[in-house]
Amino acid sequence: MRCIILSTLLFVVLFSSCGTKRQLAVTKNNNATITSASGSVKTNVVNNGSANGYIERYKDVAIAEMNTYGIPASITLAQGLLESGNGNSSLATQANNHFGIKCTAVWKGKTMLKDDDQKDECFRVYKTPEESFRDHSEFLQ
């Protein structure tokens, strides 16, 4: 069932962002203000805990990342949905970490310990969800 829902969401997101090779300057959409991908991204849309709410909240961020890094927004959103449980996971809500990115030797930011594959694994903590999306894009490069 989860596979069917995820596949359907991927289809919807893929075709809603397909052919969207637009550069985001400043866009107002559903109470969200998005500045250029090279700048900060500020949004006011509230995620209601559902997959649709998550997509609505983060689609412009994912598109901005796609324009900068070439990673399809549908892939970024699908992984964010899955890893963060639609933005409801403790990593997403407490650490703004939507992709389950763990600490590395080069990480100098705040951390959160959480049981995952092993007990007390180190995860990155971000100031905003948008920082998590940016780190995810850079991680995939």
Accessible surface in RSA format (square Angstrom, percent):
REM  Atomic radii and reference values for relative SASA: ProtOr
REM  Chains: A
REM  Algorithm: Lee & Richards
REM  Probe-radius: 1.40
REM  Slices: 20
REM RES _ NUM      All-atoms   Total-Side   Main-Chain    Non-polar    All polar
REM                ABS   REL    ABS   REL    ABS   REL    ABS   REL    ABS   REL
RES MET A   1   168.24  87.1 129.76  85.9  38.48  91.6 112.11  95.3  56.13  74.4
RES ARG A   2   159.34  66.9 153.08  78.0   6.25  14.9  72.01  98.4  87.33  52.9
RES CYS A   3    97.86  74.0  92.85 103.6   5.01  11.8  26.94  68.3  70.92  76.5
RES ILE A   4   115.30  65.6 112.93  84.1   2.37   5.7 115.25  83.0   0.05   0.1
RES ILE A   5    84.44  48.1  82.18  61.2   2.27   5.5  84.42  60.8   0.03   0.1
RES LEU A   6    40.87  22.8  40.00  28.6   0.87   2.2  40.67  28.6   0.19   0.5
RES SER A   7    65.88  55.7  58.45  78.0   7.43  17.1  33.20  70.7  32.68  45.8
RES THR A   8    73.95  52.6  69.69  70.7   4.25  10.1  56.46  75.8  17.49  26.4
RES LEU A   9    20.26  11.3  20.11  14.4   0.16   0.4  20.26  14.2   0.00   0.0
RES LEU A  10    55.95  31.2  54.49  39.0   1.46   3.7  55.66  39.1   0.28   0.8
RES PHE A  11   123.82  61.9 119.88  74.3   3.94  10.3 123.49  74.9   0.34   1.0
RES VAL A  12    82.12  54.0  76.78  69.5   5.33  12.9  80.70  70.1   1.41   3.8
RES VAL A  13     6.21   4.1   5.97   5.4   0.24   0.6   6.21   5.4   0.00   0.0
RES LEU A  14    76.78  42.8  76.78  54.9   0.00   0.0  76.78  53.9   0.00   0.0
RES PHE A  15   119.84  60.0  99.67  61.7  20.17  52.5 100.15  60.7  19.69  56.3
RES SER A  16    84.41  71.3  49.83  66.5  34.58  79.7  46.22  98.4  38.19  53.5
RES SER A  17    10.52   8.9   7.25   9.7   3.27   7.5   3.37   7.2   7.15  10.0
RES CYS A  18    80.44  60.8  55.41  61.8  25.03  58.8  12.34  31.3  68.10  73.4
RES GLY A  19    76.76  94.7   0.00   N/A  76.76  94.7  39.36 108.0  37.40  83.8
RES THR A  20    24.90  17.7  18.09  18.3   6.81  16.2  13.95  18.7  10.95  16.6
RES LYS A  21   167.05  81.5 141.79  87.0  25.26  60.1  99.13  89.2  67.92  72.4
RES ARG A  22   103.04  43.3  94.49  48.2   8.55  20.4  60.58  82.8  42.47  25.7
RES GLN A  23   136.72  76.5 112.33  82.1  24.39  58.1  59.29 126.2  77.43  58.7
RES LEU A  24    11.05   6.2   2.54   1.8   8.51  21.4   3.36   2.4   7.70  20.7
RES ALA A  25    69.97  64.3  62.17  95.9   7.80  17.7  67.25  94.7   2.71   7.2
RES VAL A  26   101.26  66.6  73.59  66.6  27.67  66.7  73.59  63.9  27.67  75.1
RES THR A  27    37.48  26.7  33.48  33.9   4.01   9.6  27.93  37.5   9.55  14.4
RES LYS A  28   167.64  81.8 137.84  84.6  29.80  71.0  81.65  73.5  85.99  91.6
RES ASN A  29    50.51  34.8  42.45  41.0   8.06  19.4  11.45  27.6  39.06  37.8
RES ASN A  30    79.21  54.6  58.15  56.2  21.06  50.7  22.03  53.0  57.18  55.3
RES ASN A  31   126.64  87.3 104.28 100.8  22.36  53.8  28.44  68.5  98.20  94.9
RES ALA A  32     4.99   4.6   3.84   5.9   1.14   2.6   4.02   5.7   0.97   2.6
RES THR A  33    45.94  32.7  45.89  46.5   0.05   0.1  29.19  39.2  16.74  25.3
RES ILE A  34     0.34   0.2   0.34   0.3   0.00   0.0   0.34   0.2   0.00   0.0
RES THR A  35    41.72  29.7  41.72  42.3   0.00   0.0  41.50  55.7   0.22   0.3
RES SER A  36    45.16  38.2  43.36  57.9   1.80   4.1  29.66  63.2  15.50  21.7
RES ALA A  37    10.57   9.7   8.66  13.4   1.92   4.4   8.80  12.4   1.77   4.7
RES SER A  38   104.90  88.6  69.58  92.9  35.32  81.4  51.02 108.6  53.89  75.5
RES GLY A  39    38.61  47.6   0.00   N/A  38.61  47.6  28.86  79.2   9.75  21.8
RES SER A  40    70.93  59.9  53.82  71.8  17.11  39.4  49.32 105.0  21.61  30.3
RES VAL A  41    16.96  11.2   7.21   6.5   9.75  23.5   7.21   6.3   9.75  26.4
RES LYS A  42   138.07  67.4 132.83  81.5   5.24  12.5  81.05  72.9  57.03  60.7
RES THR A  43    23.00  16.4   1.04   1.1  21.96  52.3   1.33   1.8  21.67  32.8
RES ASN A  44   106.69  73.6  86.34  83.4  20.34  49.0  24.21  58.3  82.47  79.7
RES VAL A  45    23.30  15.3  16.00  14.5   7.30  17.6  19.83  17.2   3.48   9.4
RES VAL A  46   126.98  83.6 106.12  96.1  20.86  50.3 109.77  95.4  17.21  46.7
RES ASN A  47    37.19  25.6  17.30  16.7  19.89  47.9  10.99  26.4  26.21  25.3
RES ASN A  48   115.57  79.7  79.80  77.1  35.77  86.1  40.99  98.6  74.59  72.1
RES GLY A  49    24.04  29.6   0.00   N/A  24.04  29.6  14.00  38.4  10.04  22.5
RES SER A  50    45.31  38.3  39.62  52.9   5.69  13.1  42.95  91.5   2.36   3.3
RES ALA A  51    18.09  16.6  14.96  23.1   3.13   7.1  14.96  21.1   3.13   8.3
RES ASN A  52   109.47  75.5 102.83  99.4   6.64  16.0  28.65  68.9  80.82  78.1
RES GLY A  53     9.27  11.4   0.00   N/A   9.27  11.4   8.64  23.7   0.63   1.4
RES TYR A  54     0.00   0.0   0.00   0.0   0.00   0.0   0.00   0.0   0.00   0.0
RES ILE A  55    22.04  12.5  22.04  16.4   0.00   0.0  22.04  15.9   0.00   0.0
RES GLU A  56    60.06  34.5  54.37  41.1   5.69  13.5  29.18  56.4  30.88  25.2
RES ARG A  57    29.77  12.5  26.43  13.5   3.34   7.9   0.00   0.0  29.77  18.0
RES TYR A  58    11.50   5.4  11.50   6.5   0.00   0.0   0.00   0.0  11.50  14.2
RES LYS A  59    55.44  27.0  55.44  34.0   0.00   0.0  25.49  22.9  29.95  31.9
RES ASP A  60     9.18   6.4   8.87   8.8   0.32   0.7   2.72   6.4   6.47   6.4
RES VAL A  61     1.15   0.8   1.13   1.0   0.02   0.0   1.13   1.0   0.02   0.1
RES ALA A  62     0.09   0.1   0.00   0.0   0.09   0.2   0.00   0.0   0.09   0.2
RES ILE A  63    11.04   6.3  11.04   8.2   0.00   0.0  11.04   7.9   0.00   0.0
RES ALA A  64     0.19   0.2   0.07   0.1   0.12   0.3   0.19   0.3   0.00   0.0
RES GLU A  65     4.91   2.8   4.87   3.7   0.04   0.1   0.74   1.4   4.17   3.4
RES MET A  66    23.63  12.2  22.34  14.8   1.29   3.1   7.31   6.2  16.32  21.6
RES ASN A  67    23.72  16.4   1.67   1.6  22.06  53.1   1.80   4.3  21.92  21.2
RES THR A  68    67.80  48.2  34.43  34.9  33.37  79.5  36.11  48.5  31.69  47.9
RES TYR A  69    52.15  24.3  33.41  19.0  18.74  48.8  25.97  19.5  26.18  32.3
RES GLY A  70    53.77  66.3   0.00   N/A  53.77  66.3  27.11  74.4  26.66  59.7
RES ILE A  71    19.78  11.3  18.43  13.7   1.34   3.2  19.78  14.2   0.00   0.0
RES PRO A  72    63.73  46.5  62.06  56.6   1.67   6.1  63.73  52.6   0.00   0.0
RES ALA A  73     0.97   0.9   0.55   0.9   0.41   0.9   0.55   0.8   0.41   1.1
RES SER A  74     2.36   2.0   2.03   2.7   0.33   0.8   0.02   0.0   2.33   3.3
RES ILE A  75    85.32  48.6  84.64  63.1   0.68   1.6  84.74  61.0   0.58   1.6
RES THR A  76     0.36   0.3   0.36   0.4   0.00   0.0   0.00   0.0   0.36   0.5
RES LEU A  77     1.92   1.1   1.92   1.4   0.00   0.0   1.92   1.3   0.00   0.0
RES ALA A  78    13.09  12.0  11.04  17.0   2.06   4.7  12.26  17.3   0.83   2.2
RES GLN A  79    61.78  34.5  57.31  41.9   4.47  10.6  19.50  41.5  42.28  32.1
RES GLY A  80     0.00   0.0   0.00   N/A   0.00   0.0   0.00   0.0   0.00   0.0
RES LEU A  81     8.07   4.5   5.13   3.7   2.94   7.4   5.31   3.7   2.76   7.4
RES LEU A  82    80.94  45.1  69.30  49.6  11.63  29.2  72.34  50.8   8.59  23.1
RES GLU A  83    85.84  49.3  60.10  45.5  25.74  61.3   5.56  10.8  80.28  65.5
RES SER A  84     0.44   0.4   0.00   0.0   0.44   1.0   0.44   0.9   0.00   0.0
RES GLY A  85    33.29  41.1   0.00   N/A  33.29  41.1  28.84  79.1   4.46  10.0
RES ASN A  86    42.55  29.3  42.55  41.1   0.00   0.0   0.11   0.3  42.44  41.0
RES GLY A  87    11.26  13.9   0.00   N/A  11.26  13.9   0.91   2.5  10.35  23.2
RES ASN A  88    84.92  58.6  63.24  61.1  21.68  52.2  28.60  68.8  56.32  54.4
RES SER A  89    32.85  27.8  21.29  28.4  11.56  26.6  32.19  68.5   0.66   0.9
RES SER A  90    36.75  31.1  27.28  36.4   9.46  21.8  26.33  56.1  10.42  14.6
RES LEU A  91    15.52   8.6  15.52  11.1   0.00   0.0  15.52  10.9   0.00   0.0
RES ALA A  92     4.68   4.3   0.39   0.6   4.29   9.8   0.48   0.7   4.19  11.1
RES THR A  93    90.01  64.0  53.91  54.7  36.10  86.0  52.89  71.0  37.12  56.1
RES GLN A  94   127.30  71.2  92.99  68.0  34.31  81.7  38.60  82.2  88.70  67.3
RES ALA A  95     0.44   0.4   0.15   0.2   0.29   0.7   0.44   0.6   0.00   0.0
RES ASN A  96    35.26  24.3  35.12  33.9   0.14   0.3   0.00   0.0  35.26  34.1
RES ASN A  97     1.35   0.9   0.00   0.0   1.35   3.2   0.00   0.0   1.35   1.3
RES HIS A  98     5.03   2.8   4.59   3.2   0.44   1.1   3.17   3.3   1.87   2.2
RES PHE A  99     8.37   4.2   0.43   0.3   7.93  20.6   0.43   0.3   7.93  22.7
RES GLY A 100    21.70  26.8   0.00   N/A  21.70  26.8   6.68  18.3  15.02  33.6
RES ILE A 101    12.97   7.4   8.42   6.3   4.54  11.0  12.97   9.3   0.00   0.0
RES LYS A 102    65.06  31.7  59.04  36.2   6.01  14.3  47.05  42.3  18.01  19.2
RES CYS A 103    30.55  23.1  12.23  13.6  18.32  43.1  12.30  31.2  18.25  19.7
RES THR A 104    68.53  48.7  49.53  50.2  19.00  45.3  60.98  81.9   7.55  11.4
RES ALA A 105    99.66  91.6  65.66 101.3  33.99  77.3  78.73 110.9  20.92  55.4
RES VAL A 106   118.00  77.6 103.65  93.8  14.36  34.6 106.07  92.2  11.93  32.4
RES TRP A 107    59.03  23.7  41.04  19.9  17.99  42.2  43.05  23.0  15.98  25.9
RES LYS A 108   179.72  87.7 141.74  87.0  37.98  90.4 110.99  99.9  68.73  73.2
RES GLY A 109    39.56  48.8   0.00   N/A  39.56  48.8  25.64  70.4  13.92  31.2
RES LYS A 110   163.76  79.9 152.32  93.5  11.44  27.2 103.05  92.8  60.71  64.7
RES THR A 111    71.57  50.9  45.00  45.6  26.57  63.3  17.61  23.7  53.96  81.6
RES MET A 112    36.97  19.1  31.35  20.7   5.61  13.4  33.74  28.7   3.22   4.3
RES LEU A 113   111.92  62.3  87.67  62.7  24.26  61.0  87.67  61.6  24.26  65.3
RES LYS A 114    72.11  35.2  66.59  40.9   5.52  13.1  33.18  29.9  38.93  41.5
RES ASP A 115    85.77  60.1  68.77  68.5  17.00  40.2  30.70  72.3  55.07  54.9
RES ASP A 116    82.48  57.8  49.83  49.6  32.65  77.2   6.44  15.2  76.05  75.8
RES ASP A 117   120.52  84.4  85.08  84.7  35.44  83.8  30.11  70.9  90.41  90.2
RES GLN A 118   130.27  72.8 121.06  88.5   9.21  21.9  36.18  77.0  94.09  71.4
RES LYS A 119   158.33  77.2 134.39  82.5  23.94  57.0  99.95  90.0  58.38  62.2
RES ASP A 120    77.00  53.9  62.97  62.7  14.03  33.2  13.62  32.0  63.38  63.2
RES GLU A 121    29.94  17.2  25.02  18.9   4.92  11.7  12.59  24.4  17.34  14.2
RES CYS A 122    41.97  31.7  35.22  39.3   6.75  15.9  23.50  59.6  18.47  19.9
RES PHE A 123     5.68   2.8   5.68   3.5   0.00   0.0   5.68   3.4   0.00   0.0
RES ARG A 124    19.11   8.0  19.11   9.7   0.00   0.0   0.00   0.0  19.11  11.6
RES VAL A 125    31.22  20.5  24.36  22.1   6.86  16.5  24.36  21.2   6.86  18.6
RES TYR A 126     9.97   4.7   4.61   2.6   5.36  13.9   6.55   4.9   3.42   4.2
RES LYS A 127   176.99  86.3 148.89  91.4  28.09  66.9 100.21  90.2  76.77  81.8
RES THR A 128    54.63  38.9  54.13  54.9   0.51   1.2  51.09  68.6   3.54   5.4
RES PRO A 129    20.63  15.0  20.63  18.8   0.00   0.0  20.63  17.0   0.00   0.0
RES GLU A 130    19.37  11.1  16.08  12.2   3.29   7.8  10.38  20.1   8.98   7.3
RES GLU A 131    73.60  42.3  68.04  51.5   5.55  13.2  33.69  65.2  39.90  32.6
RES SER A 132     0.00   0.0   0.00   0.0   0.00   0.0   0.00   0.0   0.00   0.0
RES PHE A 133     0.00   0.0   0.00   0.0   0.00   0.0   0.00   0.0   0.00   0.0
RES ARG A 134    60.41  25.4  60.41  30.8   0.00   0.0  30.01  41.0  30.40  18.4
RES ASP A 135    21.97  15.4  20.85  20.8   1.12   2.7   6.27  14.7  15.70  15.7
RES HIS A 136     2.55   1.4   2.55   1.8   0.00   0.0   2.48   2.6   0.07   0.1
RES SER A 137     0.15   0.1   0.15   0.2   0.00   0.0   0.00   0.0   0.15   0.2
RES GLU A 138    88.40  50.7  73.90  55.9  14.49  34.5  25.28  48.9  63.12  51.5
RES PHE A 139   133.56  66.8 104.81  64.9  28.76  74.8 113.64  68.9  19.93  57.0
RES LEU A 140    85.83  47.8  53.78  38.5  32.05  80.6  56.28  39.5  29.55  79.5
RES GLN A 141   132.74  74.2  71.60  52.3  61.14 145.6  39.91  84.9  92.83  70.4
END  Absolute sums over single chains surface
CHAIN  1 A     7970.3       6271.7       1698.6       4566.3       3404.1
END  Absolute sums over all chains
TOTAL          7970.3       6271.7       1698.6       4566.3       3404.1
